[in-house]
Amino acid sequence: MTAICFSASSIFFTIAGRKFGPMVTNRLRLIVAIMLLGITHWIVFGTPIPLDAGPEHWMWLSFSGIIGLAIGDLFLFQAYIIVGPRLGLLFLSLSPVLTTLLAWIFLGETLNAANILGICLTLAGLAWVVLESNPNGNSTEQNNTNINQKKYTKGILAGLIAAAGQSFGMVLAKVGLSGNFPPLSANVIRMSAAFMALWLVTIFQGQVRSTIQKAKNDRSGFPYILGGAFFGPLIGVSLSLFAIQNTNIGIASTIIALPPIFLLPIGHYIFKEQITWRAVAGTILAVTGVGLLFLS
């Protein structure tokens, strides 16, 4: 369910990002997400925020929100705009790899031979698709892209940072969900921390007025912000927290990495991307590596 929701939200946020830009999109979607989450939490628990949460929950989940939602998603939106939602989300196939390594380092989980093979397959598939989409190459997909080399490199870097942000965010969230803490309440804390961090930076940079003005100038982007916030921060993130709370964090993150498969036909028909068989094969190889991590 998380993978399906993230696939849908990536489409909405890609369109919104092309209208508002990544920074404004991230700021606006956090405002909408906070409102949607507050209303939902009020309906379910009787208060807009989890007043009974302990200090450890607030600390770990706040760090998780700032790293995963404020920083990580900002770079993810940048990757969406530069290289498209399919490649942008494909970088998140690295998240299970990074999450597994972080769990090994910080949580003491060991890597077996199947884990290492899954990591290698995922990296190989990711590299295959990225190289297939490089504008300096000779494939049909390469020849049909208007992304120049410098901008394309920035898109790759943004995708890698997004993957790292999500991995660190998930590990911290796993710690913050201890004691059978409600995933919806955890989502409210994470989103609130991300909201405050991002908007404090916005105020410090003096960009509040320009953000509001840009939002006023193109109101046609608001339905996409609303759709993305509904499927992403409200439903998708809550389900992802439920998943990592109730199963191994590596297993959960591998299933969440499935959107690149869902986005192959969507990228072709909605965003008019030229999808070659080599791109399909690379995507399947990457997700096969993710699946091997799951099975092992």
N, C-alpha and C positions, 0 to 999 in steps of 0.2 A: 504493500500500500504506500509506503514511503517513497519507493522508487517511482511509482506511477505519479504520485503527487509532485515529486521533484521534477519529473519530466514535464508536467503541465506548467509548473511555475517557471521553469526555465524559458519556455516560449513566451509567457506573459512578460517576464522581466527583460527578455531580449528586446521585445518591441518597445517596452517602456524606456529601456536604457537608450535606445536609438532616438527617442524623442526628448528625453530629459538629460541624458548623460549618466554615467555610472554613479557619480557622487550624489546627485540629486535623487536618482532612483533609489539608492540605498537609504537616504534620509527619509524620503516619502514613504517607502514601504515599511520602515520601522514605526512611523507614526500610525499608519493603518494597522499594522500588526499588533501594536500595543492596544489599540482600541478594540480590535476583534478578540484578542486574548483576554482583555479585562472583562468584556461583556460575557464571554464564554465561562471564565473562571467564576464570575459573579453568579451565573445561572447554576453552575455545578456545585460550588462550595459556599456561596452566600457572601463572598467578598471579592473585590476586583484583584487583590494581591494576596499571596499566602502569608497571612499575619502570624501563623503558628510555626513557620519555618525556623529552624535553628540557625545560629551564626555560621556553622560549618557549611550548611546547605547554601546559604547566601554567598559565602566566600567562594567556594569551588564553582558553583553555577554561574556566578558573576564573571569570574575569570574565563570560564568556558564561553559565555556569551560574547565577551569582548573580543576574544581571540577567534572564535569560530564564526560569529555572526557579524560583528562590526568590521573586523580586519579581513577575515577570510572571504566573506561574501562580497566585500567591496572589490577585491581582486577577481573574484569569480564573475561579477558583472562586467568588469573590464575585459575579461577573456571572452565573455559572451559577445560583446560588441565587436571585438577585433577579429576573432576566429570563428564566431558563430556558436550557437548553443550545443551542437553535437560535439564539436571538439572541446568546447569549454567544459562540458560535463565529463567528457572522456578523461580529462586530466584528473577528475575526482576518482577515477579507477585506481589512481595511486594511493588514495586515502586508506584502503584496507592494508596496503603494504606498509605505509607509514604507521598506521595504527598498530599493526602487529609488531613492528619494530619498537614502537614506544611502549607497548605492553610488555615486551621482553625486557626493555631497559628499566622501566619504572615499576612495573607490577610483577616482575619475576617470571613471566610466561616464557617458556622455551620454544625455540623454532626446531621443527623436525625437517626431514628431507622433503616431504610433501609441501611444507610451508615455503621452503626455499625455492622449489620448482615453481610453485604458484607465483611467487614474487618475480621470478625470471620471466615467466610467460606473460604476466601483466605488463612488465616493463617493455618486453619485446613487442607486444601488440600495440602499446601506446606509441612507442617510437615509430612503428610501421605506419600508423595512421597519420602521425604528425609529419613524418617525412613525405608521405603521399600527398599531403595538403600543402606542402611548402611551395610558395609561389615561384621559386627559382627552378623548380623541377620541370619535367617534360610531360607529366601525365595530363589527361584531360581535365581532371579536377584542378590540377595546378594551373593550367592555362586559363581556366575560367574564373580565377579569383583575382580581385583587384587589390589585395593586400600586398604592400611592399615589404621588403625583407626586414627593415628596421621595425616597422609596426608589427609584423608577424612575430618577431623575436620577443617584443614586449607582451604580445598575447600569450606566448608560451610561458614566459616568466610569471605572468599574472595567474595562469592556470596552475603552475607549480606552487605558488604561494597560497592559492586558494585551497589546494589539496592539503598542504601542511597545516593551514589554519583549521580546516575541518577535522584533521586527525588529532591535533592537540585539544581542540574543543570537545571532541567525543570522549577522549580519555579523562579530561577534567570533569565532564558531565557524568561519566560513570561513577566517579568518586562522589560527586555531589548528590547522586541518586541513592546513596546508601540509606538503609533503614526503611526500604519500601516507600520512599518519598514519591508522591504523585507526579507522573510525567507532565501533566498539564501545569501544575504549580511550578515545576522545574523550568518549563518553557517560559512562563511569565517572568521568572527571575532572570533567566538568560537574556530574554528579549529586552527587559527593562534595563539591564546593565549595558547591553549593546546600544540601546537608544540613548542613554545618558552619556556614554562615552563619545558616541559619534556626534551628538548635538553639542556637547561641550567643546569639542574640536571645531565644529561649525561656527559656534559663537566666538571662540577665540580667533578664528580666521576672518571674522567679519563677513561671513557668507550667508547669514540668515536671510537678509533682504533679497539677495540675488537668487537664493533657492526659492523663496516665495514668488518672486517675479517670474522665474522660469516656469514654475508650476502654473501660474496664471496665464502665461502666454500660450501654453499648449495643453488645454484641459482635456483634449482627446486622449491623452495618455493615462488619465486617472482610472478608467475601467481596467486597463492592463495592470496597474499598480494594485488595484483591489483584487483582481483575479490571482495575481502572483502571490499576494499576501495571504489569501485564503488557502491556496493549495500548498504554499511553502511554509512560512512562519507559523500559521495557525495549525493546519492539519498535518502537513508533512513532518515538521520538526517535532511536534508532539508525538507522532507515531514513531519517529526515529528514537526518541528518548525512551519510549515504552519498549522498543526493540532491544536497545542496549542494556536496559534494566533487567530484561527477562531472558537474555541469552548472552553468550560470549560476545564481547565487544567486536572481536575480529569477524565473527560470523555475521553479526548485524551489519557491519560496515560493508561486507562483501555484497550482501543482498541490496543494500542501498546504492551500490555502484552499477546497477543494471540500466539506468536511464540511457546510456549511449546506444544500446540496442533498440530501445523504444524510439529514439530520436532519429534513427536512420531514415525511415520513410517520411517522418515529419519534416526533417531538414530538407529532403528532396522536394516535397510537394508544397510546403509553406514558404521556405526560404530559398527555393530554387537552387539548392546546392547540387552540384554534379557528383553523384556518389559512384565511385568505381568499385569493381569487385575486390580490388586490393584493399580499399578502405574498409569494405565490409569484412574481409578476412582478418584485417588487423584488429578491428573492433571485437570480432568474435574471439580472436586469440587472447585479447586483453581480458575479456569477461570470462573466458575459460580459465585463465590463471586465477581470477577472483573466485571462480567456482571451485577450483582445486583447493584454495585456502579454506573455503567453506566446508568441503567434504573432509578435509584433514583435521 
